[in-house]
Amino acid sequence: MSFFPSKRLLAALPFVVFALAVMLSIHTSGAGLQAPAAGARGQAAPAARGGGGRGGAPLGDGPFDIGEGENRLHVTVITKGLDHPWGMAFLPNGDMLVTERAGRLRVVRKGVLDPTPIAGLPQILVKSLGGLLDIAVHPNFAQNRLVYFAYSKPGDIEPTSSALAVYRAKWDGGPTLTEGKDIFIAEPHFGARGLAGRGCCGEGPADGNSYGSRIAFDKAGFLFITSGDRNIGELAQNPLTDTGKILRIKDDGTIPNDNPFVGKIGYLPEIYSLGHRNPLGLAIDPNTGEIWSTEFGPRGGDELNRIQAGKNYGWMDVTNGTHYDGTLGRLGKNNVAGFEDPVDYWVPVCAGPCSFNPGNVAVYYGDKFPQWKGNLLVGSMGNWEGDTNFIMRVVLDDKGRLAGQTKIMTGLGQRVRDVRIGPDGYVYVLTDVATPNGAMLRLEPGK
């Protein structure tokens, strides 16, 4: 049985009736259930090649020196040989855990990738953007050894249906996880027998694979989860589903009493904010506690949002992008009453297919790049303004408004899926490229 707290069940009763009315069959193909498996310094950056917005250019062994001035970088390749790496987490002893979308959990020990994946993960639906996704370690990991994963969970009855789920387990540094269990499963499932009420605008592929999936702990120990709209955009405004939302739970999966919609009839109590498309970035400012998220738009309109409790971020009624059928947002773009505007957004300016395609976001406070303090670093997985795959350094003014932005790490041609600030003050990057070219990089000040 799916984990479904009683408060969620009571709130969702009207939606159950709705779901039964609109349920229809969608046949999917190519899905696979993944049983988890037990150079010279200062090289020039490789030229980004056509198609880098999808697969990325081949990456050499490095290191590479790229950029100019305060944005000049020395890029070290920590490891390659990763298969679509999605998320990474730093451990107290300096090691790093890395997820591969294909359903494998890896560990980098003292800068070396262990060739043997860590066992003990749940069964995972690996399909398109589904698989083993983000990772976070508990704030008290040194004491409790708890690790959290977001992943695409197959259906109990229909294996090709799926839901975004969060799995918690213990890891003592050995070959396998222990005491693993799902602490949260988003509702509803989607797939061959799942809800499939697609409406206007050509929201995207009918495979329901926009999971979102970023997870992050705040200082109080609450876990935030980004949940994508599963390519059924209307549901992002439906408060009786978890789709197209940012969610907030306790570390055991229960619901905090101070969530903004707790006790409100017609709302799931785990919802923290709503109106999101596919939020693939999430970071919590370690100094201010502000919550930042990036999300994909349709044709343009990719966003950087400051997330506030109970706020509505517009999708799919308000967007700076263009729907796939050529129409615009039903209620407009910015400055629409009742909806929050993005702090920054990106609309393509090129003639051909191009989009910013934001990856994860991080807030920089390290000491290695003092001129970057308080800046947001947003990975790009597309091509925008003539550059293919880079990091956008976003600068805010003293009122938290956009003051400027600069592209850094241009020229490598690597899709930037994840950006994290290491405890050593360096910037760590995962490039989302298929085996053997997915890589973990470390960015240092340029020589």
VENWO-V62711 format. One record per residue. RES is the residue in one small letter. PSI is psi in radians with two decimals (none if undefined). BURIAL is 1 if it has 16 or more other C-alpha atoms within 10 Angstrom, else 0. D_CENTER is the distance of its C-alpha to the mean C-alpha in Angstrom with 1 decimal. Layout:
res:RES psi:PSI burial:BURIAL d_center:D_CENTER
res:RES psi:PSI burial:BURIAL d_center:D_CENTER
//
This chain:
res:m psi:2.50 burial:0 d_center:26.6
res:s psi:2.52 burial:0 d_center:23.1
res:f psi:2.12 burial:0 d_center:22.6
res:f psi:1.61 burial:0 d_center:23.4
res:p psi:2.68 burial:0 d_center:24.9
res:s psi:-0.62 burial:0 d_center:28.1
res:k psi:-0.67 burial:0 d_center:26.9
res:r psi:-0.70 burial:1 d_center:24.2
res:l psi:-0.79 burial:0 d_center:26.9
res:l psi:-0.73 burial:0 d_center:29.3
res:a psi:-0.52 burial:1 d_center:27.0
res:a psi:-0.01 burial:1 d_center:25.9
res:l psi:-0.74 burial:0 d_center:29.5
res:p psi:-0.61 burial:0 d_center:29.9
res:f psi:-0.53 burial:1 d_center:26.7
res:v psi:-0.75 burial:0 d_center:28.1
res:v psi:-0.76 burial:0 d_center:31.1
res:f psi:-0.74 burial:0 d_center:29.1
res:a psi:-0.72 burial:1 d_center:27.0
res:l psi:-0.54 burial:0 d_center:30.2
res:a psi:-0.54 burial:0 d_center:31.6
res:v psi:0.09 burial:0 d_center:28.9
res:m psi:2.32 burial:0 d_center:28.0
res:l psi:2.94 burial:0 d_center:28.7
res:s psi:2.27 burial:0 d_center:28.2
res:i psi:2.16 burial:1 d_center:25.7
res:h psi:2.21 burial:0 d_center:26.3
res:t psi:2.79 burial:0 d_center:23.5
res:s psi:2.81 burial:0 d_center:24.2
res:g psi:0.14 burial:0 d_center:22.8
res:a psi:2.63 burial:0 d_center:20.9
res:g psi:2.31 burial:1 d_center:21.3
res:l psi:2.19 burial:1 d_center:21.2
res:q psi:1.99 burial:1 d_center:20.3
res:a psi:2.09 burial:1 d_center:22.6
res:p psi:2.41 burial:1 d_center:21.2
res:a psi:2.27 burial:0 d_center:23.4
res:a psi:none burial:0 d_center:25.5
res:g psi:-2.89 burial:0 d_center:31.6
res:a psi:2.50 burial:0 d_center:33.5
res:r psi:2.59 burial:0 d_center:32.2
res:g psi:0.50 burial:1 d_center:31.4
res:q psi:2.62 burial:1 d_center:30.9
res:a psi:2.63 burial:0 d_center:30.2
res:a psi:2.49 burial:1 d_center:26.7
res:p psi:2.54 burial:1 d_center:26.7
res:a psi:2.33 burial:0 d_center:27.0
res:a psi:2.34 burial:1 d_center:24.0
res:r psi:2.86 burial:1 d_center:25.2
res:g psi:2.46 burial:0 d_center:24.9
res:g psi:0.02 burial:0 d_center:22.0
res:g psi:-0.45 burial:1 d_center:19.7
res:g psi:-0.31 burial:1 d_center:17.3
res:r psi:-1.05 burial:1 d_center:16.8
res:g psi:-0.40 burial:1 d_center:17.9
res:g psi:2.62 burial:1 d_center:18.6
res:a psi:2.67 burial:1 d_center:22.1
res:p psi:2.46 burial:1 d_center:23.6
res:l psi:2.27 burial:1 d_center:23.1
res:g psi:-3.01 burial:1 d_center:26.3
res:d psi:-0.33 burial:0 d_center:26.9
res:g psi:-2.91 burial:1 d_center:27.0
res:p psi:2.94 burial:1 d_center:27.1
res:f psi:2.51 burial:1 d_center:26.8
res:d psi:2.07 burial:1 d_center:28.0
res:i psi:2.77 burial:1 d_center:26.5
res:g psi:3.10 burial:1 d_center:26.6
res:e psi:2.72 burial:0 d_center:29.3
res:g psi:-2.40 burial:0 d_center:30.3
res:e psi:-0.17 burial:0 d_center:28.0
res:n psi:0.19 burial:1 d_center:25.1
res:r psi:2.36 burial:1 d_center:26.8
res:l psi:2.54 burial:1 d_center:24.7
res:h psi:2.01 burial:1 d_center:25.8
res:v psi:2.08 burial:1 d_center:23.2
res:t psi:2.33 burial:1 d_center:23.7
res:v psi:1.88 burial:1 d_center:22.4
res:i psi:-0.82 burial:1 d_center:21.8
res:t psi:2.63 burial:1 d_center:21.3
res:k psi:-2.82 burial:1 d_center:20.9
res:g psi:0.37 burial:1 d_center:21.3
res:l psi:2.55 burial:1 d_center:17.6
res:d psi:1.77 burial:1 d_center:16.5
res:h psi:1.05 burial:1 d_center:13.1
res:p psi:2.47 burial:1 d_center:11.7
res:w psi:-0.78 burial:1 d_center:8.0
res:g psi:2.74 burial:1 d_center:8.2
res:m psi:2.71 burial:1 d_center:11.5
res:a psi:2.40 burial:1 d_center:13.6
res:f psi:2.43 burial:1 d_center:17.0
res:l psi:2.74 burial:0 d_center:20.0
res:p psi:-0.52 burial:0 d_center:23.2
res:n psi:0.09 burial:0 d_center:25.3
res:g psi:-0.21 burial:0 d_center:23.2
res:d psi:2.95 burial:1 d_center:21.8
res:m psi:2.39 burial:1 d_center:18.1
res:l psi:2.45 burial:1 d_center:16.2
res:v psi:2.36 burial:1 d_center:13.9
res:t psi:2.49 burial:1 d_center:12.3
res:e psi:2.33 burial:1 d_center:13.2
res:r psi:-0.45 burial:1 d_center:11.9
res:a psi:-0.05 burial:1 d_center:15.6
res:g psi:0.47 burial:1 d_center:15.9
res:r psi:2.48 burial:1 d_center:17.1
res:l psi:2.18 burial:1 d_center:16.7
res:r psi:2.80 burial:1 d_center:18.3
res:v psi:2.40 burial:1 d_center:19.8
res:v psi:1.97 burial:1 d_center:21.0
res:r psi:2.11 burial:0 d_center:24.3
res:k psi:0.72 burial:0 d_center:26.0
res:g psi:0.12 burial:0 d_center:24.2
res:v psi:2.26 burial:0 d_center:24.9
res:l psi:2.14 burial:1 d_center:22.7
res:d psi:2.23 burial:0 d_center:24.4
res:p psi:-0.28 burial:0 d_center:25.2
res:t psi:2.07 burial:0 d_center:25.1
res:p psi:2.72 burial:1 d_center:21.8
res:i psi:2.28 burial:1 d_center:21.8
res:a psi:3.04 burial:1 d_center:23.1
res:g psi:0.16 burial:1 d_center:22.7
res:l psi:2.83 burial:1 d_center:19.4
res:p psi:3.06 burial:1 d_center:19.8
res:q psi:2.37 burial:1 d_center:20.3
res:i psi:2.41 burial:1 d_center:17.2
res:l psi:1.94 burial:1 d_center:17.2
res:v psi:1.88 burial:1 d_center:16.2
res:k psi:2.21 burial:1 d_center:16.2
res:s psi:-2.12 burial:0 d_center:14.6
res:l psi:0.11 burial:1 d_center:10.8
res:g psi:2.67 burial:1 d_center:11.7
res:g psi:-2.66 burial:1 d_center:12.5
res:l psi:2.13 burial:1 d_center:11.6
res:l psi:-1.98 burial:1 d_center:7.9
res:d psi:2.95 burial:1 d_center:6.8
res:i psi:2.54 burial:1 d_center:10.0
res:a psi:2.54 burial:1 d_center:11.9
res:v psi:2.57 burial:1 d_center:15.7
res:h psi:2.52 burial:1 d_center:17.9
res:p psi:-0.47 burial:1 d_center:19.5
res:n psi:0.65 burial:0 d_center:22.8
res:f psi:-0.67 burial:1 d_center:21.8
res:a psi:-0.49 burial:0 d_center:25.0
res:q psi:-0.76 burial:0 d_center:27.0
res:n psi:-0.20 burial:0 d_center:25.2
res:r psi:0.48 burial:1 d_center:23.1
res:l psi:2.33 burial:1 d_center:20.3
res:v psi:2.50 burial:1 d_center:17.0
res:y psi:2.45 burial:1 d_center:14.1
res:f psi:2.45 burial:1 d_center:11.9
res:a psi:2.42 burial:1 d_center:9.6
res:y psi:2.92 burial:1 d_center:11.1
res:s psi:2.00 burial:1 d_center:12.8
res:k psi:2.18 burial:1 d_center:16.2
res:p psi:2.73 burial:1 d_center:19.3
res:g psi:2.65 burial:1 d_center:21.9
res:d psi:-0.70 burial:0 d_center:25.0
res:i psi:-0.80 burial:0 d_center:27.4
res:e psi:1.77 burial:0 d_center:25.7
res:p psi:-0.39 burial:1 d_center:23.6
res:t psi:-0.06 burial:1 d_center:21.9
res:s psi:2.83 burial:1 d_center:20.5
res:s psi:2.86 burial:1 d_center:17.3
res:a psi:2.63 burial:1 d_center:15.2
res:l psi:2.27 burial:1 d_center:11.9
res:a psi:2.75 burial:1 d_center:13.4
res:v psi:2.20 burial:1 d_center:13.2
res:y psi:2.35 burial:1 d_center:15.8
res:r psi:2.38 burial:1 d_center:17.8
res:a psi:2.92 burial:1 d_center:20.3
res:k psi:2.54 burial:1 d_center:22.6
res:w psi:2.12 burial:1 d_center:22.8
res:d psi:0.21 burial:0 d_center:26.0
res:g psi:-0.04 burial:0 d_center:25.3
res:g psi:-2.81 burial:0 d_center:27.1
res:p psi:-0.16 burial:0 d_center:26.4
res:t psi:2.67 burial:1 d_center:24.9
res:l psi:2.72 burial:1 d_center:22.9
res:t psi:2.86 burial:1 d_center:25.2
res:e psi:0.62 burial:0 d_center:25.3
res:g psi:2.51 burial:1 d_center:22.1
res:k psi:2.68 burial:0 d_center:21.4
res:d psi:2.27 burial:1 d_center:18.9
res:i psi:-0.21 burial:1 d_center:18.7
res:f psi:2.38 burial:1 d_center:16.8
res:i psi:2.11 burial:1 d_center:16.6
res:a psi:2.57 burial:1 d_center:15.4
res:e psi:2.43 burial:1 d_center:18.4
res:p psi:3.09 burial:1 d_center:19.5
res:h psi:2.76 burial:1 d_center:19.0
res:f psi:2.61 burial:1 d_center:19.1
res:g psi:-2.58 burial:1 d_center:21.0
res:a psi:-0.67 burial:1 d_center:24.6
res:r psi:0.18 burial:1 d_center:25.9
res:g psi:3.07 burial:1 d_center:23.1
res:l psi:2.34 burial:1 d_center:23.1
res:a psi:0.74 burial:1 d_center:23.1
res:g psi:1.30 burial:0 d_center:24.4
res:r psi:2.39 burial:1 d_center:23.3
res:g psi:-1.97 burial:0 d_center:25.1
res:c psi:2.99 burial:0 d_center:25.3
res:c psi:-0.01 burial:1 d_center:23.9
res:g psi:1.14 burial:1 d_center:22.5
res:e psi:-0.28 burial:1 d_center:18.9
res:g psi:-3.07 burial:1 d_center:17.8
res:p psi:2.48 burial:0 d_center:18.5
res:a psi:0.76 burial:1 d_center:20.1
res:d psi:-0.05 burial:1 d_center:18.1
res:g psi:0.63 burial:1 d_center:15.6
res:n psi:0.14 burial:1 d_center:12.7
res:s psi:1.50 burial:1 d_center:10.0
res:y psi:-0.32 burial:1 d_center:8.4
res:g psi:-1.95 burial:1 d_center:5.2
res:s psi:-0.07 burial:1 d_center:5.1
res:r psi:2.50 burial:1 d_center:3.9
res:i psi:2.53 burial:1 d_center:7.6
res:a psi:2.50 burial:1 d_center:10.2
res:f psi:2.49 burial:1 d_center:14.0
res:d psi:-3.12 burial:1 d_center:16.2
res:k psi:-0.46 burial:0 d_center:19.7
res:a psi:-0.06 burial:0 d_center:21.3
res:g psi:0.20 burial:0 d_center:19.4
res:f psi:2.58 burial:1 d_center:17.5
res:l psi:2.17 burial:1 d_center:14.1
res:f psi:2.48 burial:1 d_center:11.5
res:i psi:2.24 burial:1 d_center:9.1
res:t psi:2.29 burial:1 d_center:7.0
res:s psi:2.09 burial:1 d_center:8.8
res:g psi:2.98 burial:1 d_center:9.2
res:d psi:0.00 burial:1 d_center:12.8
res:r psi:0.45 burial:1 d_center:13.5
res:n psi:0.46 burial:1 d_center:15.5
res:i psi:1.41 burial:1 d_center:18.0
res:g psi:-0.53 burial:1 d_center:17.5
res:e psi:-0.52 burial:1 d_center:20.5
res:l psi:-0.24 burial:1 d_center:19.0
res:a psi:-0.41 burial:1 d_center:16.6
res:q psi:0.00 burial:1 d_center:19.9
res:n psi:1.92 burial:1 d_center:21.2
res:p psi:0.05 burial:1 d_center:21.1
res:l psi:0.21 burial:1 d_center:22.3
res:t psi:2.79 burial:1 d_center:19.0
res:d psi:-0.07 burial:1 d_center:15.6
res:t psi:2.43 burial:1 d_center:14.1
res:g psi:0.61 burial:1 d_center:12.7
res:k psi:2.89 burial:1 d_center:12.6
res:i psi:2.29 burial:1 d_center:11.3
res:l psi:2.74 burial:1 d_center:13.2
res:r psi:2.16 burial:1 d_center:15.2
res:i psi:2.94 burial:1 d_center:17.2
res:k psi:3.00 burial:1 d_center:19.4
res:d psi:-0.18 burial:1 d_center:19.0
res:d psi:0.08 burial:0 d_center:21.1
res:g psi:-0.15 burial:1 d_center:19.3
res:t psi:2.96 burial:0 d_center:22.0
res:i psi:2.24 burial:1 d_center:21.6
res:p psi:2.44 burial:0 d_center:22.6
res:n psi:-0.37 burial:0 d_center:25.7
res:d psi:0.24 burial:0 d_center:24.7
res:n psi:2.60 burial:1 d_center:21.7
res:p psi:-0.40 burial:1 d_center:22.6
res:f psi:0.19 burial:1 d_center:23.6
res:v psi:2.25 burial:1 d_center:25.3
res:g psi:-0.03 burial:0 d_center:28.7
res:k psi:2.13 burial:0 d_center:28.1
res:i psi:2.35 burial:0 d_center:29.4
res:g psi:0.10 burial:1 d_center:27.1
res:y psi:2.42 burial:1 d_center:23.8
res:l psi:2.35 burial:1 d_center:21.6
res:p psi:-0.28 burial:1 d_center:21.9
res:e psi:-0.20 burial:1 d_center:18.3
res:i psi:2.27 burial:1 d_center:17.1
res:y psi:-0.72 burial:1 d_center:16.5
res:s psi:2.82 burial:1 d_center:15.7
res:l psi:3.03 burial:1 d_center:15.9
res:g psi:0.67 burial:1 d_center:15.9
res:h psi:2.60 burial:1 d_center:12.3
res:r psi:-1.42 burial:1 d_center:11.7
res:n psi:1.49 burial:1 d_center:8.2
res:p psi:1.81 burial:1 d_center:6.0
res:l psi:0.18 burial:1 d_center:2.8
res:g psi:2.52 burial:1 d_center:4.2
res:l psi:2.24 burial:1 d_center:6.5
res:a psi:2.57 burial:1 d_center:9.8
res:i psi:2.13 burial:1 d_center:13.2
res:d psi:2.09 burial:1 d_center:16.2
res:p psi:-0.30 burial:0 d_center:18.4
res:n psi:-0.81 burial:0 d_center:21.5
res:t psi:-0.34 burial:0 d_center:21.2
res:g psi:-0.01 burial:0 d_center:18.7
res:e psi:2.54 burial:0 d_center:17.1
res:i psi:2.21 burial:1 d_center:13.6
res:w psi:2.46 burial:1 d_center:11.5
res:s psi:2.51 burial:1 d_center:8.6
res:t psi:2.61 burial:1 d_center:8.0
res:e psi:2.60 burial:1 d_center:8.3
res:f psi:2.40 burial:1 d_center:10.1
res:g psi:-3.06 burial:1 d_center:13.8
res:p psi:-1.83 burial:1 d_center:16.3
res:r psi:1.58 burial:1 d_center:18.8
res:g psi:-3.07 burial:1 d_center:17.8
res:g psi:0.37 burial:1 d_center:16.8
res:d psi:2.51 burial:1 d_center:13.3
res:e psi:2.65 burial:1 d_center:12.9
res:l psi:2.08 burial:1 d_center:12.5
res:n psi:2.49 burial:1 d_center:13.3
res:r psi:2.01 burial:1 d_center:15.1
res:i psi:2.23 burial:1 d_center:14.5
res:q psi:2.56 burial:1 d_center:17.9
res:a psi:2.25 burial:1 d_center:19.2
res:g psi:0.03 burial:0 d_center:20.4
res:k psi:2.73 burial:0 d_center:19.6
res:n psi:2.19 burial:1 d_center:18.9
res:y psi:0.21 burial:1 d_center:16.8
res:g psi:-0.60 burial:1 d_center:18.7
res:w psi:2.37 burial:1 d_center:17.0
res:m psi:0.27 burial:1 d_center:18.9
res:d psi:-0.54 burial:1 d_center:22.1
res:v psi:2.13 burial:1 d_center:21.3
res:t psi:2.56 burial:1 d_center:19.4
res:n psi:-0.04 burial:1 d_center:20.3
res:g psi:-3.11 burial:1 d_center:19.5
res:t psi:2.23 burial:1 d_center:21.9
res:h psi:2.79 burial:1 d_center:21.5
res:y psi:-0.27 burial:0 d_center:22.1
res:d psi:0.12 burial:0 d_center:25.7
res:g psi:-0.11 burial:0 d_center:26.4
res:t psi:2.88 burial:0 d_center:26.6
res:l psi:3.04 burial:1 d_center:25.1
res:g psi:2.42 burial:1 d_center:23.5
res:r psi:-0.61 burial:0 d_center:26.3
res:l psi:-0.01 burial:0 d_center:26.6
res:g psi:-2.72 burial:0 d_center:26.0
res:k psi:-1.59 burial:1 d_center:23.6
res:n psi:2.95 burial:0 d_center:23.8
res:n psi:0.70 burial:0 d_center:26.2
res:v psi:2.19 burial:0 d_center:26.3
res:a psi:2.33 burial:0 d_center:27.7
res:g psi:-0.05 burial:0 d_center:25.6
res:f psi:2.60 burial:1 d_center:22.2
res:e psi:2.35 burial:1 d_center:20.2
res:d psi:2.62 burial:1 d_center:19.9
res:p psi:2.66 burial:1 d_center:17.0
res:v psi:-0.62 burial:0 d_center:18.0
res:d psi:2.59 burial:1 d_center:17.3
res:y psi:2.79 burial:1 d_center:16.8
res:w psi:2.14 burial:1 d_center:17.5
res:v psi:2.25 burial:1 d_center:20.0
res:p psi:2.51 burial:1 d_center:21.2
res:v psi:-0.04 burial:0 d_center:24.7
res:c psi:2.85 burial:0 d_center:25.6
res:a psi:-0.63 burial:0 d_center:27.9
res:g psi:-3.03 burial:0 d_center:26.0
res:p psi:2.10 burial:0 d_center:22.6
res:c psi:2.61 burial:1 d_center:20.1
res:s psi:2.67 burial:1 d_center:16.9
res:f psi:-0.76 burial:1 d_center:14.7
res:n psi:1.29 burial:1 d_center:11.5
res:p psi:2.40 burial:1 d_center:9.2
res:g psi:-2.52 burial:1 d_center:6.6
res:n psi:2.89 burial:1 d_center:5.8
res:v psi:2.55 burial:1 d_center:8.8
res:a psi:2.66 burial:1 d_center:11.6
res:v psi:2.23 burial:1 d_center:15.0
res:y psi:2.20 burial:1 d_center:18.0
res:y psi:0.26 burial:1 d_center:21.1
res:g psi:3.04 burial:1 d_center:22.3
res:d psi:-0.04 burial:0 d_center:25.9
res:k psi:-0.50 burial:1 d_center:25.6
res:f psi:1.27 burial:1 d_center:24.7
res:p psi:-0.50 burial:0 d_center:26.6
res:q psi:-0.17 burial:0 d_center:26.5
res:w psi:0.00 burial:1 d_center:22.7
res:k psi:2.26 burial:0 d_center:22.9
res:g psi:-0.09 burial:1 d_center:20.8
res:n psi:2.70 burial:1 d_center:19.1
res:l psi:2.35 burial:1 d_center:15.4
res:l psi:2.06 burial:1 d_center:14.0
res:v psi:2.12 burial:1 d_center:11.4
res:g psi:2.61 burial:1 d_center:10.8
res:s psi:2.39 burial:1 d_center:12.2
res:m psi:0.29 burial:1 d_center:12.1
res:g psi:-2.76 burial:1 d_center:15.1
res:n psi:2.39 burial:1 d_center:18.6
res:w psi:2.27 burial:1 d_center:19.7
res:e psi:0.66 burial:0 d_center:23.2
res:g psi:-0.11 burial:0 d_center:24.4
res:d psi:2.38 burial:1 d_center:21.9
res:t psi:1.97 burial:1 d_center:19.6
res:n psi:2.07 burial:1 d_center:16.4
res:f psi:-2.97 burial:1 d_center:16.6
res:i psi:2.33 burial:1 d_center:15.2
res:m psi:2.14 burial:1 d_center:16.1
res:r psi:1.95 burial:1 d_center:17.9
res:v psi:2.20 burial:1 d_center:18.1
res:v psi:2.31 burial:1 d_center:21.3
res:l psi:2.67 burial:1 d_center:22.1
res:d psi:-3.06 burial:0 d_center:25.7
res:d psi:-0.10 burial:0 d_center:27.3
res:k psi:0.16 burial:0 d_center:26.4
res:g psi:0.26 burial:0 d_center:22.7
res:r psi:2.77 burial:0 d_center:23.0
res:l psi:2.17 burial:0 d_center:22.0
res:a psi:-0.40 burial:0 d_center:24.7
res:g psi:2.94 burial:0 d_center:23.6
res:q psi:2.54 burial:0 d_center:21.1
res:t psi:2.36 burial:0 d_center:21.8
res:k psi:2.28 burial:1 d_center:20.3
res:i psi:2.91 burial:1 d_center:20.4
res:m psi:0.61 burial:1 d_center:20.1
res:t psi:2.68 burial:1 d_center:21.4
res:g psi:-0.31 burial:1 d_center:23.4
res:l psi:-0.46 burial:1 d_center:21.6
res:g psi:0.54 burial:1 d_center:20.1
res:q psi:2.23 burial:1 d_center:17.0
res:r psi:2.12 burial:1 d_center:13.6
res:v psi:1.73 burial:1 d_center:11.4
res:r psi:-0.76 burial:1 d_center:8.0
res:d psi:2.47 burial:1 d_center:8.0
res:v psi:2.23 burial:1 d_center:10.5
res:r psi:2.66 burial:1 d_center:12.2
res:i psi:2.10 burial:1 d_center:15.7
res:g psi:2.77 burial:0 d_center:18.0
res:p psi:-0.29 burial:0 d_center:20.9
res:d psi:0.01 burial:0 d_center:23.2
res:g psi:-0.09 burial:1 d_center:22.0
res:y psi:2.88 burial:1 d_center:20.8
res:v psi:2.29 burial:1 d_center:17.4
res:y psi:2.46 burial:1 d_center:15.5
res:v psi:2.44 burial:1 d_center:13.5
res:l psi:2.29 burial:1 d_center:12.2
res:t psi:2.25 burial:1 d_center:13.3
res:d psi:1.46 burial:1 d_center:12.0
res:v psi:2.58 burial:1 d_center:15.6
res:a psi:2.78 burial:1 d_center:17.6
res:t psi:2.42 burial:0 d_center:20.1
res:p psi:0.39 burial:0 d_center:21.9
res:n psi:-0.14 burial:1 d_center:20.2
res:g psi:2.42 burial:1 d_center:16.7
res:a psi:2.75 burial:1 d_center:17.2
res:m psi:2.23 burial:1 d_center:16.6
res:l psi:2.64 burial:1 d_center:18.2
res:r psi:2.27 burial:1 d_center:19.7
res:l psi:2.19 burial:1 d_center:20.6
res:e psi:2.86 burial:1 d_center:24.0
res:p psi:2.46 burial:1 d_center:26.4
res:g psi:2.59 burial:1 d_center:28.3
res:k psi:none burial:0 d_center:31.7
//
